Amino acid sequence: MSGGEAAAGRAREAERWSASSVLWIAVLATMAGFQTWRGAYVDGVLFFALSAVLVVDRLTGGRVQLLRRPPTAPRWVLFAIVGTLGALLVAAPRHGPVSFLVVSAVGVVVFVLAWGPTVAQPPRPARAIRRSVIVWSIIGVGLCLWEALAFILSVTAPQGSFGFPTVSVLLDPAVEHWASRAVLVAAWLLGGLALLDIGRPERA
C-alpha cells in the first residue's frame, strides 16, 4: 500500500469514527445504562439497540441503507398524516392501546426515515454551525442532567418526588387537559417533521 492510499484510509477511518459519532454512541449507551438502572428495562433495551445500530453503521461505513433515495412527499400529505396522528393522540387515553400503537408506529417510521439518505442542503457558515452545536449541546446536556439528578434525588431523598420533580412529572398536569395536550402533541410532531426534512424537493 502506498503512502497516499494509507493516508486516504486513515482519513476515511477518522471520518467514520468522528467525534460526533462517538459522542452520540456514548450518550445513547449512557442513557441505556441509566434506564436499566432505574428499572425501565424496555427503555434500556431500546437505547442499547440504538447504540448497537450506530456501531454497526460505523463499522460498515454507512453501507447499510434502508432507503436508496431521500424520502420526499407533498407537504399537504405530511400535514394530513401529522394532523391525523395528533388527533388520535389528543383524543385517546394517555396510556391506552391507541396511544401506544400511534407512538410505536411513529418511532418505527422515524427510525427508517432518519436512517435514509438526506436531501442536499446549501452549505452553512462554519461559525453558524458551531454556534448551533454549542447552544443545542448546552440545552440537551442540561435537560439530561436535570432529569437524571431529579430522578435520583426523587427516589433517595425523603419526599424527593415532591421536591425534585422530573420533566415528565412537571408535564403531567399539562397533558391531562386536552387543550394543553394538543399544543404539546403538535409541537412534538411538527418538531420531528422539521428535523426529518422530508417535505422539500431534492436539490440538483
Backbone as CSV, one residue per row, in Angstrom:
resi,resn,N_x,N_y,N_z,CA_x,CA_y,CA_z,C_x,C_y,C_z
1,MET,0.853,-1.194,0.000,0.000,0.000,0.000,0.887,1.242,0.000
2,SER,0.599,2.176,-0.888,1.391,3.395,-0.974,1.042,4.336,0.167
3,GLY,1.929,5.358,0.326,1.678,6.333,1.378,0.377,7.073,1.183
4,GLY,0.043,7.382,-0.077,-1.204,8.090,-0.352,-2.417,7.265,-0.008
5,GLU,-2.372,5.960,-0.343,-3.503,5.086,-0.028,-3.661,4.925,1.483
6,ALA,-2.516,4.804,2.195,-2.581,4.679,3.649,-3.178,5.933,4.273
7,ALA,-2.777,7.109,3.773,-3.324,8.361,4.302,-4.818,8.467,4.028
8,ALA,-5.223,8.032,2.825,-6.644,8.072,2.489,-7.437,7.140,3.383
9,GLY,-6.839,5.953,3.685,-7.514,5.009,4.572,-7.674,5.565,5.972
10,ARG,-6.633,6.219,6.467,-6.719,6.824,7.799,-7.749,7.941,7.827
11,ALA,-7.821,8.700,6.731,-8.805,9.782,6.666,-10.226,9.229,6.689
12,ARG,-10.450,8.135,5.943,-11.777,7.525,5.937,-12.136,6.978,7.318
13,GLU,-11.154,6.379,7.991,-11.395,5.839,9.316,-11.714,6.956,10.315
14,ALA,-10.982,8.077,10.193,-11.245,9.210,11.082,-12.624,9.787,10.833
15,GLU,-13.035,9.835,9.570,-14.364,10.349,9.254,-15.438,9.395,9.761
16,ARG,-15.178,8.097,9.667,-16.150,7.104,10.120,-16.362,7.203,11.625
17,TRP,-15.278,7.344,12.371,-15.366,7.456,13.821,-15.078,8.890,14.251
18,SER,-15.864,9.797,13.714,-15.718,11.206,14.060,-16.136,11.430,15.509
19,ALA,-15.770,12.590,16.028,-16.106,12.909,17.416,-17.612,12.896,17.639
20,SER,-18.365,13.416,16.681,-19.818,13.453,16.842,-20.404,12.043,16.869
21,SER,-19.887,11.142,16.027,-20.384,9.765,16.013,-20.106,9.072,17.343
22,VAL,-18.890,9.215,17.833,-18.521,8.586,19.104,-19.350,9.153,20.246
23,LEU,-19.569,10.468,20.238,-20.351,11.090,21.306,-21.796,10.604,21.293
24,TRP,-22.405,10.488,20.103,-23.777,10.001,20.017,-23.882,8.585,20.575
25,ILE,-22.931,7.733,20.214,-22.954,6.359,20.714,-22.770,6.342,22.225
26,ALA,-21.854,7.163,22.728,-21.612,7.223,24.176,-22.843,7.727,24.922
27,VAL,-23.507,8.735,24.375,-24.707,9.285,25.023,-25.814,8.237,25.075
28,LEU,-26.053,7.539,23.962,-27.105,6.528,23.943,-26.774,5.363,24.872
29,ALA,-25.500,4.955,24.904,-25.107,3.871,25.805,-25.279,4.293,27.263
30,THR,-24.944,5.546,27.562,-25.138,6.051,28.923,-26.615,6.072,29.296
31,MET,-27.448,6.525,28.370,-28.891,6.522,28.620,-29.416,5.109,28.816
32,ALA,-28.883,4.155,28.042,-29.312,2.760,28.186,-28.983,2.246,29.586
33,GLY,-27.763,2.537,30.046,-27.386,2.113,31.388,-28.236,2.759,32.461
34,PHE,-28.530,4.045,32.309,-29.344,4.753,33.305,-30.761,4.197,33.346
35,GLN,-31.357,3.982,32.176,-32.726,3.462,32.137,-32.790,2.065,32.738
36,THR,-31.769,1.239,32.472,-31.744,-0.101,33.052,-31.582,-0.025,34.563
37,TRP,-30.726,0.887,35.018,-30.501,1.033,36.463,-31.768,1.435,37.195
38,ARG,-32.575,2.299,36.585,-33.778,2.773,37.270,-34.964,1.827,37.096
39,GLY,-34.737,0.701,36.410,-35.788,-0.303,36.296,-36.658,-0.194,35.065
40,ALA,-36.368,0.765,34.171,-37.126,0.893,32.922,-36.454,0.017,31.867
41,TYR,-36.688,-1.286,31.972,-35.938,-2.237,31.150,-36.276,-2.127,29.662
42,VAL,-37.513,-1.820,29.346,-37.880,-1.655,27.939,-37.118,-0.481,27.329
43,ASP,-37.066,0.645,28.057,-36.312,1.803,27.573,-34.827,1.467,27.462
44,GLY,-34.308,0.721,28.449,-32.901,0.341,28.403,-32.578,-0.502,27.186
45,VAL,-33.425,-1.483,26.892,-33.203,-2.323,25.709,-33.253,-1.486,24.441
46,LEU,-34.197,-0.538,24.383,-34.326,0.311,23.205,-33.064,1.140,22.985
47,PHE,-32.542,1.764,24.036,-31.337,2.585,23.895,-30.105,1.729,23.585
48,PHE,-30.018,0.536,24.181,-28.913,-0.361,23.847,-28.981,-0.773,22.371
49,ALA,-30.207,-1.041,21.883,-30.372,-1.427,20.476,-29.965,-0.288,19.548
50,LEU,-30.344,0.948,19.880,-29.956,2.093,19.059,-28.444,2.282,19.067
51,SER,-27.810,2.076,20.227,-26.349,2.170,20.297,-25.709,1.132,19.394
52,ALA,-26.241,-0.098,19.421,-25.693,-1.163,18.579,-25.874,-0.853,17.099
53,VAL,-27.016,-0.270,16.744,-27.264,0.094,15.343,-26.239,1.123,14.870
54,LEU,-25.948,2.125,15.712,-24.967,3.137,15.328,-23.565,2.532,15.188
55,VAL,-23.220,1.593,16.064,-21.914,0.936,15.957,-21.825,0.152,14.648
56,VAL,-22.873,-0.601,14.323,-22.886,-1.354,13.062,-22.791,-0.413,11.872
57,ASP,-23.514,0.709,11.945,-23.479,1.688,10.863,-22.072,2.229,10.652
58,ARG,-21.352,2.492,11.735,-19.978,2.991,11.624,-19.024,1.898,11.139
59,LEU,-19.203,0.678,11.623,-18.316,-0.415,11.204,-18.463,-0.731,9.719
60,THR,-19.665,-0.566,9.192,-19.900,-0.836,7.775,-19.698,0.400,6.902
61,GLY,-19.272,1.491,7.510,-19.059,2.707,6.731,-20.323,3.290,6.150
62,GLY,-21.454,3.029,6.795,-22.724,3.574,6.310,-23.259,2.878,5.077
63,ARG,-22.773,1.665,4.800,-23.212,0.968,3.585,-24.581,0.318,3.744
64,VAL,-25.023,0.100,4.990,-26.353,-0.467,5.219,-27.387,0.638,5.019
65,GLN,-28.238,0.483,4.022,-29.225,1.509,3.703,-30.618,0.904,3.683
66,LEU,-31.535,1.565,4.382,-32.934,1.148,4.353,-33.683,1.810,3.203
67,LEU,-33.215,2.972,2.772,-33.791,3.695,1.632,-32.666,4.107,0.696
68,ARG,-32.923,4.091,-0.595,-31.884,4.444,-1.564,-31.925,5.911,-1.975
69,ARG,-33.066,6.550,-1.787,-33.198,7.956,-2.147,-33.761,8.734,-0.973
70,PRO,-33.452,10.015,-0.879,-34.048,10.822,0.199,-35.564,10.805,0.095
71,PRO,-36.270,10.532,1.175,-37.735,10.500,1.118,-38.311,11.899,0.948
72,THR,-39.238,12.038,0.038,-39.932,13.311,-0.180,-41.421,13.029,-0.304
73,ALA,-42.223,14.029,0.016,-43.671,13.902,-0.087,-44.266,15.297,-0.136
74,PRO,-45.424,15.459,-0.791,-46.093,16.765,-0.774,-46.394,17.200,0.650
75,ARG,-46.279,18.478,0.888,-46.491,18.974,2.251,-47.909,18.693,2.744
76,TRP,-48.903,18.751,1.847,-50.267,18.526,2.302,-50.448,17.090,2.798
77,VAL,-49.737,16.154,2.186,-49.810,14.764,2.645,-49.195,14.642,4.035
78,LEU,-48.030,15.275,4.221,-47.362,15.217,5.525,-48.222,15.831,6.617
79,PHE,-48.797,17.003,6.328,-49.619,17.670,7.339,-50.905,16.889,7.609
80,ALA,-51.440,16.222,6.595,-52.635,15.399,6.813,-52.312,14.218,7.726
81,ILE,-51.160,13.590,7.499,-50.754,12.470,8.352,-50.493,12.950,9.774
82,VAL,-49.753,14.056,9.898,-49.446,14.594,11.221,-50.731,15.000,11.941
83,GLY,-51.664,15.618,11.218,-52.923,16.015,11.833,-53.722,14.823,12.335
84,THR,-53.747,13.747,11.552,-54.469,12.540,11.964,-53.842,11.916,13.203
85,LEU,-52.506,11.806,13.189,-51.809,11.242,14.346,-52.009,12.110,15.579
86,GLY,-51.947,13.424,15.386,-52.145,14.328,16.507,-53.528,14.216,17.097
87,ALA,-54.542,14.115,16.237,-55.912,13.985,16.734,-56.087,12.698,17.530
88,LEU,-55.472,11.619,17.060,-55.564,10.355,17.788,-54.888,10.450,19.156
89,LEU,-53.713,11.086,19.203,-53.001,11.195,20.474,-53.729,12.098,21.463
90,VAL,-54.395,13.132,20.968,-55.126,14.032,21.855,-56.410,13.379,22.361
91,ALA,-57.107,12.651,21.491,-58.407,12.078,21.859,-58.279,10.783,22.650
92,ALA,-57.231,10.008,22.379,-57.108,8.690,23.013,-56.590,8.832,24.446
93,PRO,-56.924,7.885,25.311,-56.357,7.886,26.666,-54.838,7.823,26.615
94,ARG,-54.187,8.486,27.553,-52.727,8.626,27.508,-52.004,7.286,27.523
95,HIS,-52.432,6.368,28.327,-51.732,5.100,28.491,-52.518,3.934,27.890
96,GLY,-53.398,4.244,26.941,-54.203,3.199,26.324,-53.525,2.577,25.121
97,PRO,-54.140,1.557,24.543,-53.551,0.864,23.388,-53.418,1.747,22.151
98,VAL,-54.363,2.679,21.948,-54.282,3.545,20.762,-53.039,4.427,20.830
99,SER,-52.823,5.069,21.970,-51.632,5.910,22.123,-50.354,5.091,21.964
100,PHE,-50.345,3.887,22.527,-49.166,3.023,22.404,-48.887,2.680,20.946
101,LEU,-49.924,2.321,20.202,-49.741,1.950,18.797,-49.289,3.146,17.964
102,VAL,-49.888,4.317,18.217,-49.514,5.503,17.445,-48.063,5.887,17.702
103,VAL,-47.668,5.950,18.969,-46.290,6.327,19.308,-45.305,5.289,18.774
104,SER,-45.652,4.007,18.863,-44.771,2.957,18.345,-44.623,3.074,16.834
105,ALA,-45.729,3.316,16.135,-45.668,3.455,14.686,-44.836,4.669,14.281
106,VAL,-45.001,5.781,15.002,-44.196,6.973,14.725,-42.715,6.661,14.918
107,GLY,-42.381,5.936,15.985,-40.990,5.597,16.245,-40.375,4.750,15.146
108,VAL,-41.116,3.750,14.668,-40.594,2.881,13.609,-40.397,3.667,12.312
109,VAL,-41.391,4.472,11.938,-41.294,5.252,10.694,-40.151,6.258,10.766
110,VAL,-40.014,6.933,11.894,-38.931,7.909,12.045,-37.574,7.220,11.977
111,PHE,-37.463,6.028,12.559,-36.206,5.281,12.505,-35.819,4.994,11.056
112,VAL,-36.772,4.534,10.256,-36.488,4.221,8.850,-36.128,5.484,8.078
113,LEU,-36.897,6.555,8.268,-36.655,7.784,7.522,-35.342,8.451,7.933
114,ALA,-35.050,8.433,9.228,-33.830,9.086,9.705,-32.577,8.364,9.235
115,TRP,-32.674,7.057,8.980,-31.514,6.298,8.533,-31.299,6.443,7.024
116,GLY,-32.278,6.957,6.321,-32.155,7.080,4.883,-31.262,8.239,4.489
117,PRO,-30.919,8.339,3.207,-30.118,9.471,2.739,-30.870,10.774,2.918
118,THR,-30.135,11.857,3.076,-30.742,13.155,3.340,-30.717,14.025,2.085
119,VAL,-31.624,14.968,2.050,-31.668,15.920,0.942,-30.484,16.880,1.055
120,ALA,-29.814,17.118,-0.056,-28.665,18.023,-0.046,-29.110,19.425,0.339
121,GLN,-28.369,20.038,1.235,-28.673,21.375,1.724,-27.546,22.333,1.334
122,PRO,-27.870,23.599,1.135,-26.811,24.568,0.840,-25.849,24.672,2.005
123,PRO,-24.566,24.887,1.731,-23.589,24.978,2.830,-23.885,26.162,3.744
124,ARG,-23.651,25.944,5.014,-23.860,26.995,6.001,-22.512,27.416,6.569
125,PRO,-22.403,28.668,7.002,-21.123,29.125,7.564,-20.706,28.292,8.765
126,ALA,-19.406,28.027,8.855,-18.898,27.217,9.965,-19.222,27.860,11.313
127,ARG,-19.205,29.171,11.360,-19.496,29.861,12.620,-20.920,29.611,13.059
128,ALA,-21.858,29.612,12.112,-23.255,29.371,12.454,-23.453,27.936,12.946
129,ILE,-22.795,26.988,12.293,-22.903,25.592,12.708,-22.319,25.402,14.101
130,ARG,-21.161,26.010,14.346,-20.529,25.884,15.658,-21.406,26.488,16.747
131,ARG,-22.013,27.635,16.458,-22.897,28.269,17.445,-24.116,27.386,17.723
132,SER,-24.668,26.795,16.674,-25.818,25.917,16.849,-25.447,24.684,17.673
133,VAL,-24.275,24.116,17.394,-23.829,22.942,18.146,-23.688,23.271,19.628
134,ILE,-23.111,24.410,19.924,-22.903,24.795,21.326,-24.242,25.002,22.032
135,VAL,-25.146,25.736,21.407,-26.434,26.044,22.037,-27.234,24.770,22.300
136,TRP,-27.374,23.925,21.272,-28.171,22.718,21.436,-27.501,21.718,22.364
137,SER,-26.183,21.694,22.392,-25.478,20.807,23.326,-25.743,21.229,24.768
138,ILE,-25.700,22.529,25.023,-25.978,23.017,26.376,-27.402,22.681,26.787
139,ILE,-28.355,22.901,25.879,-29.757,22.600,26.198,-29.943,21.101,26.442
140,GLY,-29.393,20.277,25.542,-29.557,18.840,25.662,-28.911,18.268,26.908
141,VAL,-27.663,18.660,27.159,-26.956,18.154,28.342,-27.627,18.651,29.618
142,GLY,-28.054,19.901,29.621,-28.725,20.446,30.799,-30.000,19.696,31.124
143,LEU,-30.819,19.405,30.117,-32.065,18.673,30.355,-31.796,17.242,30.818
144,CYS,-30.785,16.611,30.232,-30.444,15.243,30.643,-29.967,15.206,32.090
145,LEU,-29.119,16.160,32.468,-28.636,16.205,33.849,-29.779,16.489,34.815
146,TRP,-30.656,17.407,34.436,-31.820,17.710,35.276,-32.657,16.445,35.483
147,GLU,-32.965,15.751,34.411,-33.805,14.563,34.514,-33.129,13.480,35.352
148,ALA,-31.841,13.261,35.119,-31.126,12.209,35.847,-31.020,12.541,37.338
149,LEU,-30.596,13.769,37.654,-30.452,14.146,39.067,-31.803,14.187,39.780
150,ALA,-32.811,14.683,39.095,-34.138,14.743,39.708,-34.646,13.344,40.009
151,PHE,-34.418,12.407,39.096,-34.892,11.046,39.369,-34.134,10.427,40.536
152,ILE,-32.812,10.587,40.541,-32.002,10.007,41.623,-32.434,10.572,42.980
153,LEU,-32.598,11.892,43.036,-32.998,12.515,44.307,-34.435,12.167,44.686
154,SER,-35.288,11.972,43.676,-36.691,11.669,43.971,-36.855,10.300,44.613
155,VAL,-35.917,9.385,44.364,-36.041,8.046,44.940,-35.109,7.838,46.132
156,THR,-34.245,8.812,46.405,-33.310,8.653,47.535,-33.577,9.645,48.665
157,ALA,-34.009,10.859,48.349,-34.249,11.866,49.384,-35.648,11.696,49.981
158,PRO,-35.826,12.031,51.254,-37.162,11.972,51.860,-38.133,12.893,51.126
159,GLN,-39.272,12.347,50.732,-40.277,13.078,49.953,-39.648,13.730,48.722
160,GLY,-38.713,13.003,48.141,-37.994,13.561,46.997,-38.853,13.777,45.776
161,SER,-39.904,12.982,45.622,-40.752,13.129,44.442,-41.459,14.479,44.406
162,PHE,-41.618,15.132,45.579,-42.247,16.448,45.626,-41.219,17.570,45.474
163,GLY,-40.047,17.377,46.022,-39.035,18.431,45.966,-38.161,18.401,44.739
164,PHE,-38.088,17.243,44.060,-37.215,17.114,42.893,-37.978,16.433,41.745
165,PRO,-38.967,17.127,41.188,-39.770,16.508,40.118,-38.979,16.393,38.814
166,THR,-39.207,15.318,38.097,-38.611,15.159,36.771,-39.423,15.952,35.746
167,VAL,-38.907,16.034,34.533,-39.604,16.778,33.480,-40.979,16.159,33.217
168,SER,-41.032,14.823,33.185,-42.303,14.162,32.911,-43.336,14.452,33.995
169,VAL,-42.882,14.535,35.249,-43.812,14.858,36.339,-44.322,16.292,36.191
170,LEU,-43.450,17.205,35.828,-43.867,18.593,35.649,-44.860,18.743,34.499
171,LEU,-44.736,17.879,33.495,-45.624,17.983,32.332,-46.948,17.255,32.537
172,ASP,-47.052,16.452,33.580,-48.280,15.677,33.808,-49.543,16.542,33.834
173,PRO,-49.566,17.665,34.582,-50.799,18.469,34.576,-51.154,19.006,33.190
174,ALA,-50.122,19.314,32.385,-50.403,19.870,31.060,-51.010,18.833,30.123
175,VAL,-50.558,17.593,30.216,-51.066,16.577,29.287,-52.403,16.002,29.742
176,GLU,-52.852,16.363,30.926,-54.157,15.886,31.377,-55.295,16.655,30.708
177,HIS,-55.068,17.928,30.396,-56.109,18.753,29.772,-55.946,18.682,28.254
178,TRP,-57.057,18.545,27.540,-56.974,18.286,26.105,-56.347,19.457,25.341
179,ALA,-56.605,20.711,25.776,-56.089,21.864,25.030,-54.565,21.943,25.132
180,SER,-54.022,21.856,26.350,-52.570,21.905,26.504,-51.926,20.653,25.930
181,ARG,-52.626,19.513,25.993,-52.088,18.298,25.378,-51.984,18.467,23.867
182,ALA,-52.966,19.140,23.273,-52.930,19.375,21.828,-51.722,20.222,21.435
183,VAL,-51.407,21.236,22.252,-50.250,22.085,21.973,-48.959,21.276,22.037
184,LEU,-48.816,20.448,23.076,-47.609,19.649,23.239,-47.478,18.607,22.137
185,VAL,-48.576,17.969,21.782,-48.543,16.962,20.706,-48.183,17.614,19.380
186,ALA,-48.760,18.783,19.103,-48.445,19.488,17.854,-46.971,19.878,17.804
187,ALA,-46.439,20.369,18.924,-45.026,20.742,18.961,-44.137,19.526,18.753
188,TRP,-44.509,18.401,19.344,-43.722,17.166,19.214,-43.710,16.659,17.772
189,LEU,-44.894,16.590,17.159,-44.991,16.055,15.802,-44.381,17.001,14.771
190,LEU,-44.690,18.292,14.872,-44.167,19.244,13.893,-42.656,19.428,14.054
191,GLY,-42.174,19.392,15.301,-40.734,19.468,15.517,-40.010,18.283,14.905
192,GLY,-40.578,17.096,15.087,-39.982,15.914,14.471,-40.030,15.963,12.965
193,LEU,-41.130,16.461,12.407,-41.246,16.585,10.955,-40.199,17.548,10.405
194,ALA,-39.958,18.638,11.122,-38.945,19.602,10.681,-37.548,18.991,10.714
195,LEU,-37.266,18.171,11.715,-35.952,17.535,11.809,-35.747,16.498,10.709
196,LEU,-36.807,15.800,10.335,-36.682,14.804,9.269,-36.457,15.444,7.915
197,ASP,-37.064,16.612,7.696,-36.845,17.362,6.458,-37.192,16.521,5.234
198,ILE,-38.398,15.945,5.196,-38.802,15.113,4.056,-39.826,15.810,3.174
199,GLY,-40.128,17.059,3.477,-41.126,17.755,2.686,-40.547,18.671,1.636
200,ARG,-39.209,18.652,1.468,-38.571,19.532,0.499,-38.091,18.735,-0.711
201,PRO,-38.204,19.304,-1.896,-37.705,18.592,-3.073,-36.199,18.460,-3.045
202,GLU,-35.718,17.385,-3.675,-34.281,17.152,-3.723,-33.608,18.184,-4.633
203,ARG,-32.509,18.733,-4.183,-31.797,19.736,-4.968,-30.828,19.068,-5.919
204,ALA,-30.590,19.729,-7.030,-29.661,19.176,-8.002,-28.236,19.308,-7.501
